[in-house]
């Protein structure tokens, strides 16, 4: 289990096995290696620097098989946000929790 933040510092939730869970208890992604994909199979981003999620613009075309999200469960109190990191060329911030849970 690993807690994860966006590159800009927003706390997203946890990686448990190959699943990404938001702190509000929603299943919002599935990992293939360090890359994470949405339920429709679209690439969302990847883990960089052990606990940060970032989106590589050159991978936005990637697709994996879609999946049915697991039933929502009880969430937990989110960790505080971190200070954001300087963005690398060719990358953009991982989608916000609001976008993931829309």
C-alpha positions in Angstrom: 0.0 0.0 0.0 1.4 3.4 -1.0 -0.1 6.9 -0.5 0.0 9.0 -3.7 0.0 12.7 -4.5 -0.3 14.5 -7.9 2.8 16.3 -9.2 1.3 19.6 -8.0 0.9 18.2 -4.5 -2.8 17.2 -4.2 -3.4 14.0 -2.2 -5.2 11.5 -4.4 -5.3 8.3 -2.4 -3.6 4.9 -2.3 -2.2 2.2 -4.5 -3.3 -1.1 -3.1 -1.9 -3.9 -5.2 -2.7 -2.8 -8.8 -5.6 -0.6 -7.9 -5.8 3.2 -7.3 -8.3 4.2 -4.6 -9.3 7.8 -3.9 -9.3 8.9 -0.3 -13.1 9.2 -0.6 -13.2 5.4 -1.2 -13.7 5.3 -4.9 -11.8 2.9 -7.2 -10.4 5.3 -9.8 -7.6 3.5 -11.6 -5.8 0.3 -12.4 -2.0 0.0 -12.6 0.0 -1.8 -15.3 3.5 -1.5 -13.9 3.9 2.1 -12.9 1.3 3.4 -15.4 -2.3 3.9 -14.2 -5.3 3.7 -16.5 -8.9 4.8 -16.0 -11.9 2.4 -16.0 -12.4 3.1 -19.8 -8.8 1.9 -20.4 -7.4 5.4 -21.1 -3.9 6.3 -19.8 -4.1 8.7 -16.8 -0.4 8.9 -15.8 2.4 7.2 -13.9 4.3 7.1 -10.7 7.4 9.1 -10.5 9.6 9.8 -7.5 7.9 7.0 -5.6 4.8 8.8 -4.4 3.9 11.3 -7.1 1.6 10.9 -10.1 2.3 12.7 -13.3 1.1 12.4 -16.9 3.5 11.8 -19.7 2.0 13.6 -22.7 3.6 11.2 -25.2 1.7 8.3 -23.5 -1.8 9.8 -23.6 -2.6 7.6 -26.7 -2.1 4.4 -24.7 -5.0 2.1 -23.9 -5.4 -1.0 -21.8 -8.5 -3.1 -21.3 -11.4 -1.4 -19.6 -12.5 -2.5 -16.2 -15.5 -2.2 -13.9 -14.6 -0.3 -10.8 -15.1 -2.1 -7.5 -17.9 -0.9 -5.3 -17.0 2.2 -3.3 -16.0 1.7 0.2 -15.5 3.8 3.3 -12.9 6.5 2.7 -10.4 7.9 5.0 -9.1 11.3 6.1 -6.9 12.6 3.4 -3.3 13.5 4.1 -2.3 17.2 3.7 -1.3 18.3 0.3 2.4 18.8 -0.5 4.1 21.7 -2.2 4.1 21.0 -6.0 7.2 20.1 -8.0 8.5 21.9 -11.1 6.9 20.3 -14.1 9.2 18.4 -16.5 9.0 19.2 -20.3 6.7 16.8 -22.0 4.6 16.1 -18.9 1.5 17.6 -17.3 -0.1 17.2 -13.9 -2.1 14.1 -13.1 -5.8 14.6 -13.2 -7.3 16.1 -10.0 -9.5 14.0 -7.7 -12.5 16.1 -8.9 -11.8 15.0 -12.5 -11.2 11.3 -11.5 -14.4 11.1 -9.6 -16.6 12.8 -12.2 
